[in-house]
Structure formats: structure tokens, C-alpha cells
Amino acid sequence: MTNFLKHIGNDNSGATAVEYGLIVSLIVIAMIGALQSVAAVSDQTWTLVQDRSVEAMNN
């Protein structure tokens, strides 16, 4: 049993997966921030298109 616990304690293969997971999570957080700013600009653009379309139909 002690050999098994020593083997588990010396095993570093899971650390790489955790590191990759952290990197991916940071990338996702950055993507969410970027997409939120793009969404705000896109929303403003479509609001402008809607307003101009209504103005054009009323004239």
C-alpha cells in the first residue's frame, strides 16, 4: 500500500492537464470579454439600422 501511495505522490502527469485547463480557462475568460465588447458595438449598429429604417418608411 505504501508503494502505491508513493507512486501516486510522485506522479506528475495530472499536473500538465491541470495547467492546460487553467490556460484554456484564461483564454475563455478573455474571449468572453472580447465578445461582450463586440456585442455592444453590434447592438448599437443594429439599433441604428432599425432607427434609420423606421425613418425611411415614415418619409
PDBQT receptor file of N, H, CA, C and O in Angstrom, charges set to zero:
ATOM      1  N   MET A   1       0.824  -1.191   0.000  1.00  0.00    +0.000 N 
ATOM      2  CA  MET A   1       0.000   0.000   0.000  1.00  0.00    +0.000 C 
ATOM      3  C   MET A   1       0.869   1.256   0.000  1.00  0.00    +0.000 C 
ATOM      4  O   MET A   1       0.548   2.227  -0.685  1.00  0.00    +0.000 OA
ATOM      5  N   THR A   2       1.963   1.249   0.758  1.00  0.00    +0.000 N 
ATOM      6  H   THR A   2       2.224   0.461   1.315  1.00  0.00    +0.000 HD
ATOM      7  CA  THR A   2       2.823   2.434   0.800  1.00  0.00    +0.000 C 
ATOM      8  C   THR A   2       3.498   2.684  -0.544  1.00  0.00    +0.000 C 
ATOM      9  O   THR A   2       3.719   3.836  -0.917  1.00  0.00    +0.000 OA
ATOM     10  N   ASN A   3       3.829   1.620  -1.276  1.00  0.00    +0.000 N 
ATOM     11  H   ASN A   3       3.649   0.684  -0.973  1.00  0.00    +0.000 HD
ATOM     12  CA  ASN A   3       4.404   1.810  -2.610  1.00  0.00    +0.000 C 
ATOM     13  C   ASN A   3       3.406   2.478  -3.538  1.00  0.00    +0.000 C 
ATOM     14  O   ASN A   3       3.775   3.333  -4.343  1.00  0.00    +0.000 OA
ATOM     15  N   PHE A   4       2.151   2.093  -3.429  1.00  0.00    +0.000 N 
ATOM     16  H   PHE A   4       1.851   1.398  -2.775  1.00  0.00    +0.000 HD
ATOM     17  CA  PHE A   4       1.096   2.692  -4.254  1.00  0.00    +0.000 C 
ATOM     18  C   PHE A   4       0.954   4.177  -3.940  1.00  0.00    +0.000 C 
ATOM     19  O   PHE A   4       0.855   4.989  -4.860  1.00  0.00    +0.000 OA
ATOM     20  N   LEU A   5       0.942   4.550  -2.664  1.00  0.00    +0.000 N 
ATOM     21  H   LEU A   5       1.023   3.890  -1.917  1.00  0.00    +0.000 HD
ATOM     22  CA  LEU A   5       0.823   5.954  -2.279  1.00  0.00    +0.000 C 
ATOM     23  C   LEU A   5       2.041   6.759  -2.709  1.00  0.00    +0.000 C 
ATOM     24  O   LEU A   5       1.907   7.913  -3.116  1.00  0.00    +0.000 OA
ATOM     25  N   LYS A   6       3.237   6.158  -2.623  1.00  0.00    +0.000 N 
ATOM     26  H   LYS A   6       3.346   5.221  -2.292  1.00  0.00    +0.000 HD
ATOM     27  CA  LYS A   6       4.438   6.842  -3.101  1.00  0.00    +0.000 C 
ATOM     28  C   LYS A   6       4.361   7.071  -4.604  1.00  0.00    +0.000 C 
ATOM     29  O   LYS A   6       4.754   8.126  -5.101  1.00  0.00    +0.000 OA
ATOM     30  N   HIS A   7       3.846   6.065  -5.329  1.00  0.00    +0.000 N 
ATOM     31  H   HIS A   7       3.527   5.208  -4.924  1.00  0.00    +0.000 HD
ATOM     32  CA  HIS A   7       3.710   6.194  -6.781  1.00  0.00    +0.000 C 
ATOM     33  C   HIS A   7       2.735   7.319  -7.133  1.00  0.00    +0.000 C 
ATOM     34  O   HIS A   7       2.996   8.109  -8.041  1.00  0.00    +0.000 OA
ATOM     35  N   ILE A   8       1.629   7.388  -6.424  1.00  0.00    +0.000 N 
ATOM     36  H   ILE A   8       1.418   6.746  -5.687  1.00  0.00    +0.000 HD
ATOM     37  CA  ILE A   8       0.650   8.446  -6.684  1.00  0.00    +0.000 C 
ATOM     38  C   ILE A   8       1.246   9.810  -6.328  1.00  0.00    +0.000 C 
ATOM     39  O   ILE A   8       1.036  10.784  -7.051  1.00  0.00    +0.000 OA
ATOM     40  N   GLY A   9       1.983   9.885  -5.223  1.00  0.00    +0.000 N 
ATOM     41  H   GLY A   9       2.153   9.094  -4.636  1.00  0.00    +0.000 HD
ATOM     42  CA  GLY A   9       2.602  11.142  -4.809  1.00  0.00    +0.000 C 
ATOM     43  C   GLY A   9       3.653  11.639  -5.779  1.00  0.00    +0.000 C 
ATOM     44  O   GLY A   9       3.858  12.848  -5.893  1.00  0.00    +0.000 OA
ATOM     45  N   ASN A  10       4.322  10.745  -6.476  1.00  0.00    +0.000 N 
ATOM     46  H   ASN A  10       4.156   9.763  -6.383  1.00  0.00    +0.000 HD
ATOM     47  CA  ASN A  10       5.378  11.120  -7.423  1.00  0.00    +0.000 C 
ATOM     48  C   ASN A  10       4.864  11.294  -8.844  1.00  0.00    +0.000 C 
ATOM     49  O   ASN A  10       5.628  11.679  -9.730  1.00  0.00    +0.000 OA
ATOM     50  N   ASP A  11       3.608  11.025  -9.076  1.00  0.00    +0.000 N 
ATOM     51  H   ASP A  11       2.988  10.713  -8.357  1.00  0.00    +0.000 HD
ATOM     52  CA  ASP A  11       3.040  11.114 -10.416  1.00  0.00    +0.000 C 
ATOM     53  C   ASP A  11       2.748  12.572 -10.753  1.00  0.00    +0.000 C 
ATOM     54  O   ASP A  11       1.973  13.231 -10.061  1.00  0.00    +0.000 OA
ATOM     55  N   ASN A  12       3.373  13.074 -11.823  1.00  0.00    +0.000 N 
ATOM     56  H   ASN A  12       4.003  12.539 -12.386  1.00  0.00    +0.000 HD
ATOM     57  CA  ASN A  12       3.192  14.466 -12.241  1.00  0.00    +0.000 C 
ATOM     58  C   ASN A  12       2.361  14.593 -13.517  1.00  0.00    +0.000 C 
ATOM     59  O   ASN A  12       2.200  15.702 -14.026  1.00  0.00    +0.000 OA
ATOM     60  N   SER A  13       1.845  13.517 -14.034  1.00  0.00    +0.000 N 
ATOM     61  H   SER A  13       1.976  12.616 -13.621  1.00  0.00    +0.000 HD
ATOM     62  CA  SER A  13       1.124  13.585 -15.313  1.00  0.00    +0.000 C 
ATOM     63  C   SER A  13      -0.173  14.374 -15.195  1.00  0.00    +0.000 C 
ATOM     64  O   SER A  13      -0.601  14.982 -16.175  1.00  0.00    +0.000 OA
ATOM     65  N   GLY A  14      -0.804  14.384 -14.044  1.00  0.00    +0.000 N 
ATOM     66  H   GLY A  14      -0.456  13.890 -13.247  1.00  0.00    +0.000 HD
ATOM     67  CA  GLY A  14      -2.035  15.154 -13.871  1.00  0.00    +0.000 C 
ATOM     68  C   GLY A  14      -1.791  16.649 -13.803  1.00  0.00    +0.000 C 
ATOM     69  O   GLY A  14      -2.683  17.441 -14.105  1.00  0.00    +0.000 OA
ATOM     70  N   ALA A  15      -0.582  17.040 -13.407  1.00  0.00    +0.000 N 
ATOM     71  H   ALA A  15       0.142  16.396 -13.162  1.00  0.00    +0.000 HD
ATOM     72  CA  ALA A  15      -0.263  18.462 -13.295  1.00  0.00    +0.000 C 
ATOM     73  C   ALA A  15      -0.326  19.136 -14.657  1.00  0.00    +0.000 C 
ATOM     74  O   ALA A  15      -0.785  20.273 -14.763  1.00  0.00    +0.000 OA
ATOM     75  N   THR A  16       0.126  18.456 -15.692  1.00  0.00    +0.000 N 
ATOM     76  H   THR A  16       0.499  17.533 -15.606  1.00  0.00    +0.000 HD
ATOM     77  CA  THR A  16       0.074  19.029 -17.033  1.00  0.00    +0.000 C 
ATOM     78  C   THR A  16      -1.362  19.269 -17.467  1.00  0.00    +0.000 C 
ATOM     79  O   THR A  16      -1.659  20.299 -18.071  1.00  0.00    +0.000 OA
ATOM     80  N   ALA A  17      -2.249  18.343 -17.171  1.00  0.00    +0.000 N 
ATOM     81  H   ALA A  17      -2.007  17.506 -16.680  1.00  0.00    +0.000 HD
ATOM     82  CA  ALA A  17      -3.656  18.511 -17.537  1.00  0.00    +0.000 C 
ATOM     83  C   ALA A  17      -4.261  19.696 -16.795  1.00  0.00    +0.000 C 
ATOM     84  O   ALA A  17      -5.048  20.453 -17.363  1.00  0.00    +0.000 OA
ATOM     85  N   VAL A  18      -3.897  19.856 -15.539  1.00  0.00    +0.000 N 
ATOM     86  H   VAL A  18      -3.257  19.241 -15.077  1.00  0.00    +0.000 HD
ATOM     87  CA  VAL A  18      -4.401  20.988 -14.764  1.00  0.00    +0.000 C 
ATOM     88  C   VAL A  18      -3.881  22.298 -15.340  1.00  0.00    +0.000 C 
ATOM     89  O   VAL A  18      -4.627  23.272 -15.438  1.00  0.00    +0.000 OA
ATOM     90  N   GLU A  19      -2.620  22.328 -15.719  1.00  0.00    +0.000 N 
ATOM     91  H   GLU A  19      -2.013  21.537 -15.639  1.00  0.00    +0.000 HD
ATOM     92  CA  GLU A  19      -2.054  23.538 -16.311  1.00  0.00    +0.000 C 
ATOM     93  C   GLU A  19      -2.749  23.881 -17.619  1.00  0.00    +0.000 C 
ATOM     94  O   GLU A  19      -3.071  25.044 -17.861  1.00  0.00    +0.000 OA
ATOM     95  N   TYR A  20      -2.984  22.888 -18.460  1.00  0.00    +0.000 N 
ATOM     96  H   TYR A  20      -2.723  21.943 -18.263  1.00  0.00    +0.000 HD
ATOM     97  CA  TYR A  20      -3.700  23.140 -19.707  1.00  0.00    +0.000 C 
ATOM     98  C   TYR A  20      -5.120  23.623 -19.430  1.00  0.00    +0.000 C 
ATOM     99  O   TYR A  20      -5.633  24.495 -20.132  1.00  0.00    +0.000 OA
ATOM    100  N   GLY A  21      -5.739  23.064 -18.426  1.00  0.00    +0.000 N 
ATOM    101  H   GLY A  21      -5.323  22.356 -17.856  1.00  0.00    +0.000 HD
ATOM    102  CA  GLY A  21      -7.085  23.508 -18.052  1.00  0.00    +0.000 C 
ATOM    103  C   GLY A  21      -7.104  24.965 -17.623  1.00  0.00    +0.000 C 
ATOM    104  O   GLY A  21      -8.014  25.712 -17.979  1.00  0.00    +0.000 OA
ATOM    105  N   LEU A  22      -6.100  25.366 -16.859  1.00  0.00    +0.000 N 
ATOM    106  H   LEU A  22      -5.360  24.759 -16.569  1.00  0.00    +0.000 HD
ATOM    107  CA  LEU A  22      -6.011  26.772 -16.435  1.00  0.00    +0.000 C 
ATOM    108  C   LEU A  22      -5.772  27.700 -17.619  1.00  0.00    +0.000 C 
ATOM    109  O   LEU A  22      -6.351  28.783 -17.690  1.00  0.00    +0.000 OA
ATOM    110  N   ILE A  23      -4.925  27.279 -18.538  1.00  0.00    +0.000 N 
ATOM    111  H   ILE A  23      -4.454  26.399 -18.480  1.00  0.00    +0.000 HD
ATOM    112  CA  ILE A  23      -4.668  28.101 -19.728  1.00  0.00    +0.000 C 
ATOM    113  C   ILE A  23      -5.935  28.250 -20.554  1.00  0.00    +0.000 C 
ATOM    114  O   ILE A  23      -6.258  29.348 -21.009  1.00  0.00    +0.000 OA
ATOM    115  N   VAL A  24      -6.651  27.157 -20.747  1.00  0.00    +0.000 N 
ATOM    116  H   VAL A  24      -6.388  26.265 -20.377  1.00  0.00    +0.000 HD
ATOM    117  CA  VAL A  24      -7.895  27.213 -21.520  1.00  0.00    +0.000 C 
ATOM    118  C   VAL A  24      -8.915  28.107 -20.832  1.00  0.00    +0.000 C 
ATOM    119  O   VAL A  24      -9.617  28.871 -21.496  1.00  0.00    +0.000 OA
ATOM    120  N   SER A  25      -9.004  28.022 -19.510  1.00  0.00    +0.000 N 
ATOM    121  H   SER A  25      -8.434  27.402 -18.971  1.00  0.00    +0.000 HD
ATOM    122  CA  SER A  25      -9.969  28.864 -18.802  1.00  0.00    +0.000 C 
ATOM    123  C   SER A  25      -9.618  30.343 -18.932  1.00  0.00    +0.000 C 
ATOM    124  O   SER A  25     -10.518  31.175 -19.052  1.00  0.00    +0.000 OA
ATOM    125  N   LEU A  26      -8.338  30.686 -18.911  1.00  0.00    +0.000 N 
ATOM    126  H   LEU A  26      -7.608  30.010 -18.814  1.00  0.00    +0.000 HD
ATOM    127  CA  LEU A  26      -7.942  32.086 -19.111  1.00  0.00    +0.000 C 
ATOM    128  C   LEU A  26      -8.268  32.559 -20.524  1.00  0.00    +0.000 C 
ATOM    129  O   LEU A  26      -8.684  33.701 -20.718  1.00  0.00    +0.000 OA
ATOM    130  N   ILE A  27      -8.083  31.693 -21.499  1.00  0.00    +0.000 N 
ATOM    131  H   ILE A  27      -7.745  30.766 -21.341  1.00  0.00    +0.000 HD
ATOM    132  CA  ILE A  27      -8.416  32.049 -22.877  1.00  0.00    +0.000 C 
ATOM    133  C   ILE A  27      -9.920  32.271 -23.012  1.00  0.00    +0.000 C 
ATOM    134  O   ILE A  27     -10.349  33.209 -23.683  1.00  0.00    +0.000 OA
ATOM    135  N   VAL A  28     -10.718  31.418 -22.382  1.00  0.00    +0.000 N 
ATOM    136  H   VAL A  28     -10.369  30.656 -21.837  1.00  0.00    +0.000 HD
ATOM    137  CA  VAL A  28     -12.179  31.563 -22.446  1.00  0.00    +0.000 C 
ATOM    138  C   VAL A  28     -12.613  32.867 -21.784  1.00  0.00    +0.000 C 
ATOM    139  O   VAL A  28     -13.491  33.558 -22.299  1.00  0.00    +0.000 OA
ATOM    140  N   ILE A  29     -12.011  33.208 -20.657  1.00  0.00    +0.000 N 
ATOM    141  H   ILE A  29     -11.297  32.646 -20.238  1.00  0.00    +0.000 HD
ATOM    142  CA  ILE A  29     -12.355  34.465 -19.985  1.00  0.00    +0.000 C 
ATOM    143  C   ILE A  29     -12.023  35.654 -20.882  1.00  0.00    +0.000 C 
ATOM    144  O   ILE A  29     -12.810  36.596 -20.970  1.00  0.00    +0.000 OA
ATOM    145  N   ALA A  30     -10.879  35.623 -21.545  1.00  0.00    +0.000 N 
ATOM    146  H   ALA A  30     -10.240  34.857 -21.474  1.00  0.00    +0.000 HD
ATOM    147  CA  ALA A  30     -10.507  36.700 -22.466  1.00  0.00    +0.000 C 
ATOM    148  C   ALA A  30     -11.476  36.772 -23.643  1.00  0.00    +0.000 C 
ATOM    149  O   ALA A  30     -11.839  37.863 -24.082  1.00  0.00    +0.000 OA
ATOM    150  N   MET A  31     -11.897  35.610 -24.157  1.00  0.00    +0.000 N 
ATOM    151  H   MET A  31     -11.601  34.724 -23.801  1.00  0.00    +0.000 HD
ATOM    152  CA  MET A  31     -12.845  35.587 -25.269  1.00  0.00    +0.000 C 
ATOM    153  C   MET A  31     -14.188  36.170 -24.860  1.00  0.00    +0.000 C 
ATOM    154  O   MET A  31     -14.805  36.905 -25.632  1.00  0.00    +0.000 OA
ATOM    155  N   ILE A  32     -14.645  35.852 -23.658  1.00  0.00    +0.000 N 
ATOM    156  H   ILE A  32     -14.144  35.255 -23.032  1.00  0.00    +0.000 HD
ATOM    157  CA  ILE A  32     -15.921  36.378 -23.185  1.00  0.00    +0.000 C 
ATOM    158  C   ILE A  32     -15.861  37.903 -23.103  1.00  0.00    +0.000 C 
ATOM    159  O   ILE A  32     -16.799  38.586 -23.515  1.00  0.00    +0.000 OA
ATOM    160  N   GLY A  33     -14.770  38.431 -22.576  1.00  0.00    +0.000 N 
ATOM    161  H   GLY A  33     -14.008  37.876 -22.241  1.00  0.00    +0.000 HD
ATOM    162  CA  GLY A  33     -14.614  39.886 -22.505  1.00  0.00    +0.000 C 
ATOM    163  C   GLY A  33     -14.611  40.529 -23.877  1.00  0.00    +0.000 C 
ATOM    164  O   GLY A  33     -15.242  41.566 -24.082  1.00  0.00    +0.000 OA
ATOM    165  N   ALA A  34     -13.907  39.921 -24.813  1.00  0.00    +0.000 N 
ATOM    166  H   ALA A  34     -13.395  39.079 -24.646  1.00  0.00    +0.000 HD
ATOM    167  CA  ALA A  34     -13.857  40.467 -26.175  1.00  0.00    +0.000 C 
ATOM    168  C   ALA A  34     -15.216  40.385 -26.852  1.00  0.00    +0.000 C 
ATOM    169  O   ALA A  34     -15.633  41.325 -27.528  1.00  0.00    +0.000 OA
ATOM    170  N   LEU A  35     -15.902  39.273 -26.673  1.00  0.00    +0.000 N 
ATOM    171  H   LEU A  35     -15.563  38.509 -26.123  1.00  0.00    +0.000 HD
ATOM    172  CA  LEU A  35     -17.211  39.115 -27.308  1.00  0.00    +0.000 C 
ATOM    173  C   LEU A  35     -18.247  40.058 -26.720  1.00  0.00    +0.000 C 
ATOM    174  O   LEU A  35     -19.155  40.487 -27.432  1.00  0.00    +0.000 OA
ATOM    175  N   GLN A  36     -18.135  40.389 -25.447  1.00  0.00    +0.000 N 
ATOM    176  H   GLN A  36     -17.397  40.041 -24.869  1.00  0.00    +0.000 HD
ATOM    177  CA  GLN A  36     -19.064  41.337 -24.851  1.00  0.00    +0.000 C 
ATOM    178  C   GLN A  36     -18.900  42.715 -25.468  1.00  0.00    +0.000 C 
ATOM    179  O   GLN A  36     -19.895  43.396 -25.719  1.00  0.00    +0.000 OA
ATOM    180  N   SER A  37     -17.675  43.139 -25.715  1.00  0.00    +0.000 N 
ATOM    181  H   SER A  37     -16.868  42.586 -25.511  1.00  0.00    +0.000 HD
ATOM    182  CA  SER A  37     -17.469  44.446 -26.332  1.00  0.00    +0.000 C 
ATOM    183  C   SER A  37     -17.926  44.449 -27.783  1.00  0.00    +0.000 C 
ATOM    184  O   SER A  37     -18.477  45.440 -28.260  1.00  0.00    +0.000 OA
ATOM    185  N   VAL A  38     -17.701  43.355 -28.482  1.00  0.00    +0.000 N 
ATOM    186  H   VAL A  38     -17.253  42.549 -28.095  1.00  0.00    +0.000 HD
ATOM    187  CA  VAL A  38     -18.176  43.248 -29.865  1.00  0.00    +0.000 C 
ATOM    188  C   VAL A  38     -19.701  43.232 -29.901  1.00  0.00    +0.000 C 
ATOM    189  O   VAL A  38     -20.309  43.827 -30.790  1.00  0.00    +0.000 OA
ATOM    190  N   ALA A  39     -20.311  42.561 -28.949  1.00  0.00    +0.000 N 
ATOM    191  H   ALA A  39     -19.816  42.078 -28.226  1.00  0.00    +0.000 HD
ATOM    192  CA  ALA A  39     -21.771  42.502 -28.891  1.00  0.00    +0.000 C 
ATOM    193  C   ALA A  39     -22.369  43.879 -28.647  1.00  0.00    +0.000 C 
ATOM    194  O   ALA A  39     -23.410  44.212 -29.214  1.00  0.00    +0.000 OA
ATOM    195  N   ALA A  40     -21.724  44.679 -27.811  1.00  0.00    +0.000 N 
ATOM    196  H   ALA A  40     -20.878  44.409 -27.350  1.00  0.00    +0.000 HD
ATOM    197  CA  ALA A  40     -22.228  46.028 -27.537  1.00  0.00    +0.000 C 
ATOM    198  C   ALA A  40     -22.186  46.880 -28.803  1.00  0.00    +0.000 C 
ATOM    199  O   ALA A  40     -23.137  47.606 -29.094  1.00  0.00    +0.000 OA
ATOM    200  N   VAL A  41     -21.099  46.797 -29.549  1.00  0.00    +0.000 N 
ATOM    201  H   VAL A  41     -20.326  46.208 -29.312  1.00  0.00    +0.000 HD
ATOM    202  CA  VAL A  41     -20.984  47.567 -30.792  1.00  0.00    +0.000 C 
ATOM    203  C   VAL A  41     -21.988  47.059 -31.816  1.00  0.00    +0.000 C 
ATOM    204  O   VAL A  41     -22.612  47.855 -32.519  1.00  0.00    +0.000 OA
ATOM    205  N   SER A  42     -22.150  45.760 -31.907  1.00  0.00    +0.000 N 
ATOM    206  H   SER A  42     -21.644  45.114 -31.336  1.00  0.00    +0.000 HD
ATOM    207  CA  SER A  42     -23.105  45.184 -32.843  1.00  0.00    +0.000 C 
ATOM    208  C   SER A  42     -24.528  45.610 -32.498  1.00  0.00    +0.000 C 
ATOM    209  O   SER A  42     -25.320  45.917 -33.390  1.00  0.00    +0.000 OA
ATOM    210  N   ASP A  43     -24.849  45.631 -31.226  1.00  0.00    +0.000 N 
ATOM    211  H   ASP A  43     -24.206  45.382 -30.502  1.00  0.00    +0.000 HD
ATOM    212  CA  ASP A  43     -26.179  46.053 -30.783  1.00  0.00    +0.000 C 
ATOM    213  C   ASP A  43     -26.433  47.505 -31.167  1.00  0.00    +0.000 C 
ATOM    214  O   ASP A  43     -27.522  47.846 -31.628  1.00  0.00    +0.000 OA
ATOM    215  N   GLN A  44     -25.445  48.349 -30.982  1.00  0.00    +0.000 N 
ATOM    216  H   GLN A  44     -24.560  48.072 -30.607  1.00  0.00    +0.000 HD
ATOM    217  CA  GLN A  44     -25.583  49.754 -31.361  1.00  0.00    +0.000 C 
ATOM    218  C   GLN A  44     -25.789  49.891 -32.869  1.00  0.00    +0.000 C 
ATOM    219  O   GLN A  44     -26.599  50.704 -33.315  1.00  0.00    +0.000 OA
ATOM    220  N   THR A  45     -25.066  49.107 -33.644  1.00  0.00    +0.000 N 
ATOM    221  H   THR A  45     -24.408  48.447 -33.282  1.00  0.00    +0.000 HD
ATOM    222  CA  THR A  45     -25.187  49.167 -35.100  1.00  0.00    +0.000 C 
ATOM    223  C   THR A  45     -26.581  48.760 -35.546  1.00  0.00    +0.000 C 
ATOM    224  O   THR A  45     -27.178  49.427 -36.391  1.00  0.00    +0.000 OA
ATOM    225  N   TRP A  46     -27.114  47.667 -34.985  1.00  0.00    +0.000 N 
ATOM    226  H   TRP A  46     -26.629  47.126 -34.299  1.00  0.00    +0.000 HD
ATOM    227  CA  TRP A  46     -28.438  47.218 -35.388  1.00  0.00    +0.000 C 
ATOM    228  C   TRP A  46     -29.534  48.154 -34.900  1.00  0.00    +0.000 C 
ATOM    229  O   TRP A  46     -30.572  48.275 -35.551  1.00  0.00    +0.000 OA
ATOM    230  N   THR A  47     -29.325  48.814 -33.777  1.00  0.00    +0.000 N 
ATOM    231  H   THR A  47     -28.482  48.716 -33.249  1.00  0.00    +0.000 HD
ATOM    232  CA  THR A  47     -30.280  49.824 -33.316  1.00  0.00    +0.000 C 
ATOM    233  C   THR A  47     -30.296  50.996 -34.288  1.00  0.00    +0.000 C 
ATOM    234  O   THR A  47     -31.363  51.522 -34.604  1.00  0.00    +0.000 OA
ATOM    235  N   LEU A  48     -29.133  51.407 -34.762  1.00  0.00    +0.000 N 
ATOM    236  H   LEU A  48     -28.266  50.980 -34.505  1.00  0.00    +0.000 HD
ATOM    237  CA  LEU A  48     -29.049  52.487 -35.748  1.00  0.00    +0.000 C 
ATOM    238  C   LEU A  48     -29.733  52.082 -37.047  1.00  0.00    +0.000 C 
ATOM    239  O   LEU A  48     -30.461  52.882 -37.635  1.00  0.00    +0.000 OA
ATOM    240  N   VAL A  49     -29.510  50.855 -37.501  1.00  0.00    +0.000 N 
ATOM    241  H   VAL A  49     -28.919  50.205 -37.024  1.00  0.00    +0.000 HD
ATOM    242  CA  VAL A  49     -30.166  50.365 -38.722  1.00  0.00    +0.000 C 
ATOM    243  C   VAL A  49     -31.677  50.375 -38.553  1.00  0.00    +0.000 C 
ATOM    244  O   VAL A  49     -32.406  50.774 -39.462  1.00  0.00    +0.000 OA
ATOM    245  N   GLN A  50     -32.143  49.940 -37.399  1.00  0.00    +0.000 N 
ATOM    246  H   GLN A  50     -31.551  49.616 -36.661  1.00  0.00    +0.000 HD
ATOM    247  CA  GLN A  50     -33.585  49.918 -37.150  1.00  0.00    +0.000 C 
ATOM    248  C   GLN A  50     -34.158  51.332 -37.154  1.00  0.00    +0.000 C 
ATOM    249  O   GLN A  50     -35.198  51.576 -37.766  1.00  0.00    +0.000 OA
ATOM    250  N   ASP A  51     -33.494  52.258 -36.484  1.00  0.00    +0.000 N 
ATOM    251  H   ASP A  51     -32.649  52.060 -35.987  1.00  0.00    +0.000 HD
ATOM    252  CA  ASP A  51     -33.978  53.638 -36.428  1.00  0.00    +0.000 C 
ATOM    253  C   ASP A  51     -34.013  54.271 -37.808  1.00  0.00    +0.000 C 
ATOM    254  O   ASP A  51     -34.976  54.952 -38.158  1.00  0.00    +0.000 OA
ATOM    255  N   ARG A  52     -32.964  54.048 -38.593  1.00  0.00    +0.000 N 
ATOM    256  H   ARG A  52     -32.182  53.494 -38.309  1.00  0.00    +0.000 HD
ATOM    257  CA  ARG A  52     -32.925  54.624 -39.951  1.00  0.00    +0.000 C 
ATOM    258  C   ARG A  52     -33.977  53.977 -40.853  1.00  0.00    +0.000 C 
ATOM    259  O   ARG A  52     -34.542  54.645 -41.718  1.00  0.00    +0.000 OA
ATOM    260  N   SER A  53     -34.240  52.701 -40.661  1.00  0.00    +0.000 N 
ATOM    261  H   SER A  53     -33.781  52.158 -39.958  1.00  0.00    +0.000 HD
ATOM    262  CA  SER A  53     -35.265  52.027 -41.462  1.00  0.00    +0.000 C 
ATOM    263  C   SER A  53     -36.652  52.579 -41.139  1.00  0.00    +0.000 C 
ATOM    264  O   SER A  53     -37.461  52.803 -42.040  1.00  0.00    +0.000 OA
ATOM    265  N   VAL A  54     -36.919  52.793 -39.876  1.00  0.00    +0.000 N 
ATOM    266  H   VAL A  54     -36.262  52.611 -39.144  1.00  0.00    +0.000 HD
ATOM    267  CA  VAL A  54     -38.210  53.369 -39.483  1.00  0.00    +0.000 C 
ATOM    268  C   VAL A  54     -38.345  54.777 -40.039  1.00  0.00    +0.000 C 
ATOM    269  O   VAL A  54     -39.410  55.144 -40.535  1.00  0.00    +0.000 OA
ATOM    270  N   GLU A  55     -37.292  55.563 -39.965  1.00  0.00    +0.000 N 
ATOM    271  H   GLU A  55     -36.427  55.265 -39.562  1.00  0.00    +0.000 HD
ATOM    272  CA  GLU A  55     -37.316  56.920 -40.534  1.00  0.00    +0.000 C 
ATOM    273  C   GLU A  55     -37.576  56.875 -42.033  1.00  0.00    +0.000 C 
ATOM    274  O   GLU A  55     -38.350  57.682 -42.548  1.00  0.00    +0.000 OA
ATOM    275  N   ALA A  56     -36.942  55.946 -42.740  1.00  0.00    +0.000 N 
ATOM    276  H   ALA A  56     -36.312  55.291 -42.321  1.00  0.00    +0.000 HD
ATOM    277  CA  ALA A  56     -37.112  55.851 -44.189  1.00  0.00    +0.000 C 
ATOM    278  C   ALA A  56     -38.537  55.442 -44.551  1.00  0.00    +0.000 C 
ATOM    279  O   ALA A  56     -39.077  55.909 -45.553  1.00  0.00    +0.000 OA
ATOM    280  N   MET A  57     -39.148  54.579 -43.749  1.00  0.00    +0.000 N 
ATOM    281  H   MET A  57     -38.709  54.199 -42.934  1.00  0.00    +0.000 HD
ATOM    282  CA  MET A  57     -40.520  54.151 -44.050  1.00  0.00    +0.000 C 
ATOM    283  C   MET A  57     -41.525  55.238 -43.724  1.00  0.00    +0.000 C 
ATOM    284  O   MET A  57     -42.602  55.272 -44.319  1.00  0.00    +0.000 OA
ATOM    285  N   ASN A  58     -41.204  56.128 -42.797  1.00  0.00    +0.000 N 
ATOM    286  H   ASN A  58     -40.329  56.100 -42.313  1.00  0.00    +0.000 HD
ATOM    287  CA  ASN A  58     -42.136  57.188 -42.436  1.00  0.00    +0.000 C 
ATOM    288  C   ASN A  58     -42.062  58.386 -43.371  1.00  0.00    +0.000 C 
ATOM    289  O   ASN A  58     -42.958  59.230 -43.363  1.00  0.00    +0.000 OA
ATOM    290  N   ASN A  59     -41.020  58.472 -44.168  1.00  0.00    +0.000 N 
ATOM    291  H   ASN A  59     -40.292  57.787 -44.174  1.00  0.00    +0.000 HD
ATOM    292  CA  ASN A  59     -40.894  59.614 -45.083  1.00  0.00    +0.000 C 
ATOM    293  C   ASN A  59     -41.468  59.329 -46.412  1.00  0.00    +0.000 C 
ATOM    294  O   ASN A  59     -41.441  60.188 -47.293  1.00  0.00    +0.000 OA
TER     295      ASN A  59
